[in-house]
Amino acid sequence: MNVLLLAMPDYFEHMPPVAVRMPNGALTSLAGNVDDHHRVAVADLILSYRQVRETINKLFHEIDPEVVGLSVMTFQRIVTELAWGYAWNGTALDKKTKSMLSVAILAASGRFEEVEIYTRGALRTGVTLDELKEILTHVAVYCGTPTGRQSFLAARKALQTAEGSK
């Protein structure tokens, strides 16, 4: 059985009209406990919030799910509205600068999985490898070498992922 689990903040209106069963959002907790003969895909649509319809259509085409589970979480909606609605839509800083700040802040906070995600985004906004190195060097100097090292490792993982997807 093909199962698609979607984490999305109140985007029901974007669901394509397909004939699938829509189980309780709690289904997402099953992802790690499903038998090996089932194919389970989990998609966090917050990461593609401006392309929800396109992303869902692509996932339906690729996975051909028999069951779809939705997780519509209030927390995700709040974060989306604050981060994407307020912080990222401000006009005093351009997207590239905001991307560089985000990488630096997440690295300094020890949020290395997020550093990986935001590094990919920073590259899409035009941040260069030299700028990324300088950002992470500042993190290492001001936050300590263990934090700097983990940040560089997360960025490297993002770069490897980006290279592999080309």
C-alpha positions, -999 to 999 in steps of 0.1 A, spaced: 0 0 0 12 35 -9 7 60 19 12 98 17 14 118 49 11 156 46 20 181 72 3 213 62 -11 244 79 -48 247 69 -44 243 32 -73 220 25 -85 242 -4 -54 231 -23 -61 194 -23 -67 181 -58 -100 163 -64 -89 127 -61 -107 97 -48 -87 88 -17 -96 80 19 -87 109 42 -78 94 76 -73 112 109 -43 134 110 -29 111 138 -19 88 110 13 107 108 24 90 140 23 57 122 51 65 97 78 50 117 58 19 126 45 7 92 53 -28 79 82 -29 53 59 -39 25 41 -5 27 56 25 10 52 56 32 61 91 21 60 121 45 59 156 30 62 189 50 43 213 28 53 242 49 87 240 31 69 246 -2 41 269 12 40 290 -20 37 260 -42 13 237 -22 -9 228 -52 20 220 -74 38 200 -47 7 180 -39 1 172 -76 37 161 -80 35 139 -49 3 123 -61 18 116 -95 50 102 -81 36 82 -52 1 72 -64 -12 70 -28 -40 47 -17 -42 65 16 -35 101 24 -30 114 60 -32 151 69 -16 168 98 -30 203 102 -13 218 132 -21 251 147 16 255 157 26 252 121 1 278 111 13 303 137 50 297 127 41 301 90 22 333 96 50 348 118 79 337 98 66 339 62 39 364 68 58 389 90 95 383 90 101 373 54 77 398 39 93 428 56 108 453 31 139 467 50 160 437 42 162 418 9 157 380 8 194 373 4 202 392 36 174 375 54 186 341 42 222 349 55 208 360 88 187 329 91 216 306 85 237 325 111 210 326 137 201 289 133 237 279 134 244 300 165 213 285 181 226 250 174 197 241 151 218 222 127 190 204 108 175 238 101 209 251 90 209 224 63 174 234 51 181 271 52 214 267 35 196 253 5 173 283 6 201 307 10 218 294 -21 185 299 -40 184 335 -29 219 341 -44 242 335 -13 275 325 -26 297 297 -12 323 324 -1 295 343 17 283 310 33 318 302 45 322 337 60 289 334 78 298 301 93 333 313 102 317 341 122 295 315 139 326 295 148 344 326 161 316 339 182 298 307 192 327 283 195 344 258 173 320 229 181 290 249 169 310 262 139 320 226 130 285 213 132 273 242 111 298 236 84 288 199 84 251 208 80 259 232 52 281 206 35 252 181 37 229 208 21 255 214 -7 258 177 -14 220 173 -15 218 203 -39 246 188 -61 228 154 -62 195 169 -73 211 186 -104 
